[in-house]
């Protein structure tokens, strides 16, 4: 639009319409082309942003569906069982479990003696 104003100033200075009206039309056409190019770029950018948002929204929906699916729960339960079986394969885990059970048994016996004395 700036080129149009420059030509309009020239026409006003002369005070009459002459060859400047052709220049004005050319300037308007140049301004229109420049504005159209900028708008096309903006529209292309907006379209690509909308496409990216749609793709990301679709991916987000898939992630949420997967997290809420029964398959995910089964996978997590499977991980727990795998961990438990891997721990059970080690001798040190069994030794710790036996010591833990013996300590519970011994403390239970002491508690039983204390209860007998109270009764």
Secondary structure as GFF3:
##gff-version 3
##sequence-region A 1 119
A	DSSP	alpha_helix	2	14	.	.	.	ID=ss1
A	DSSP	alpha_helix	20	68	.	.	.	ID=ss2
A	DSSP	alpha_helix	70	88	.	.	.	ID=ss3
A	DSSP	alpha_helix	91	118	.	.	.	ID=ss4
###
